[in-house]
Amino acid sequence: MARRRRRLTKRQRITLKMKRKLALLFVIIVLILIGIIVRLVYISRVSGEQYTRKVLSQQDTNSILLPYRRGDIYDRNGTILATSEKVYNIILDPAVLWENHNEKDPKKDCVEPTLQALAEHFESHDKAELEQIMEEKKSSHYVVLEKQMTKDQVAAFEEAMEAEDSRIAGVWLEDSYIRRYPYNTLGCNVIGYTVAGNVGQYGIEQEYTDVLNGEDGRSYNYLNEDLEQEKTVRAATDGNSVMSTIDITLQQIVEKYIAEFQEKYRDAYREGDGSKTTAAIMMDPNTGEILAMASNRHYDLNKPYDVVANGLFTEEEAAALDDDSKERLDALNGLWRNYCISDTYEPGSTMKPITVAAALETGVAQDGDTYLCDGRQNISGRDIWCSKKIGHQIITLEGSLMLSCNDVMMQLSSKIGEENFSKYQNMFNLGLRTNIDLPGEARTDGLIYYTKENAPNERLVMRSTDLATNSFGQNYNVTMIQVISAFSACINGGRYYQPHVAKKILDSSGGTVENIEPVLLRTPISTKTSSLIRRYLYNTMYGPNDANGNHATGRSARIAGYSMGGKTGTAEKIPRDKTNYLVSFIGFAPAEHPEVVLYVVVDEPNAEKQSSSSYAMEVWKNIMKEALPYLNIYPTEAVPEDMQAEVEAERQAAEEAEGEQESEEEEDPIPEGQLVDPQTGETVQMPDPSTIDEEDDSVLGDTPINDNLRDVKPTDALEDNEDDNPTE
């Protein structure tokens, strides 16, 4: 018989419903708690630091910022180029100082002694001004009285604060840092500077600002569970340092001879400096490391905004300009701009080695091939002339570089063809950024021609005239860093390295965090082609005159005894009116195994005839003559016969200079009876022998004896010198 289902009473049904609701409520509450916990964990992991900073930033006087120290910048040998010097801000806490005010007992009052001490030690605030601050900002906990005071400037006040009887209260020294550049203008375009908040501007300071910056710490007080005040300190994390590839000695040499050139040719033909711009880059061709980079545009890194100190305006002119006037800002931006990576120009004949390399690689030319130069090529019905309009006559492939023949270059490019020519331009990174680790590198992809397949638009498709003129470095734009990087790949065995200015990253203790290794991007040519290019460029400087009387174009840059190679460059500027030129010279040493490449550009030399590359060769030669011995690269070759006179003239000049120095020394002899103390440099009058009794053994002579020494026993006074004869 089926079991009958038990019926629930009304009360039981109500109770059951209540239990179900409670169970549902409990589940909902548990789910909410789980959601909150998950959210808290997420916030802690993802945004915990952000909220911590927000909370700490809301602390009052009990919360003190502990600033981090921005990392240093060094040269490749560890010389400091940029550093952060610790300074102090003087902070007044009026609220705390009023708490220590005692009108009834002046001997316990702190307000008067504190204001008096501040007025005595810091002249910028007198006592009346401080009293006004105390009245106007009674409840304030943070009033900055002085900023960026050095240790010497605050030492006396700090000593007064720490004295036992000190009644100075409500004042404290806030740590801060100020950026210093020990060499002022030296390397300014590479180093850059900082503005408020440790924000890098230009150079390494900007490119590596995240590496150089650290994280602020904080010291703050809080009430514990016993309502007692406790102090917590979260230390600052200092920034890392950057060791650059720059060599400070080479940088000084480069800048010295740029400045000498600008001064030597000042007002030579027109009023002004020796050129519109003179710039140079020195590179290790085997790594892409920049050893020096400079131009005549330089400024004081410690005063980057000072238009007067940096020679942009006179004091009167500067006073007439607003701080944010367009004229002032344009002048400063032009000064800060790094010409070597930010300015574009047509390079001229320094690009001919790349044309010859492309011809060798594509097989359209062989070593020993000969060509006829009649002074011009007719391209699309238009005559394009060689640098020697009467023609070089019959010359070899090597001679085309040695004599800088435009005619042969145009013949080679025609055989190479538009597609292959553009291919090698790209392989040598012309038209593309090198991605050097400095800000502000110019784009030139819109200033060079491409084949139809790669052209951004039809306007940039290479035409026959473009192909012809591109072959000798005209009708397209480059930057200096592009040229020296491409040239290095031509002569280093065919390896294109990405140029860079950072060598390693160091932590705040000097330990290595990261070594920045050379980056090999591609190998545009073979070692065989590179070897031929080196030989051709050696003869561009040292080759003999050919049968037609043509002479090597780079002879003026030779340095006696050295084996080196190089290439001249002359580019006619737009408009092509034979008026303004950019001339250049790029060369390397030693010739067989290059260790250093130097590229010099002189834009619009201050001369009636600007088109001579001798101006660039002059700067190049002066720099290399001093730099090579420093780099431990010494003469290995016999001095060429045609350089004997130059060497002899230099020797005679050195002897004359030495003779003049000796004569100056003879004109001002030291008087008899006097000697120069080698320790102090002072001239001392020696005693007259006739007045000295050589038989007198007294050491002290008539010198009075200090009464304080009379009670000292000889054995006590001379315990460390027992063999000495004691005297009273």
PyMOL commands that set and color helices and strands:
alter all, ss='L'
color gray80, all
select helices_A, chain A and resi 10-57+94-99+111-121+127-136+151-162+188-191+203-207+209-212+248-264+315-319+326-336+339-342+348-362+397-402+406-416+418-427+458-460+464-470+480-491+527-542+555-557+614-630+641-667+689-691+707-709+714-717
alter helices_A, ss='H'
color red, helices_A
select strands_A, chain A and resi 63-66+73-74+80-92+143-149+171-180+193-195+199-201+217-223+229-234+241-244+275-283+290-295+370-373+376-379+382-385+393-396+496-497+502-506+512-515+520-522+565-572+581-589+596-605+674-676+683-685
alter strands_A, ss='S'
color yellow, strands_A
deselect
rebuild
show_as cartoon
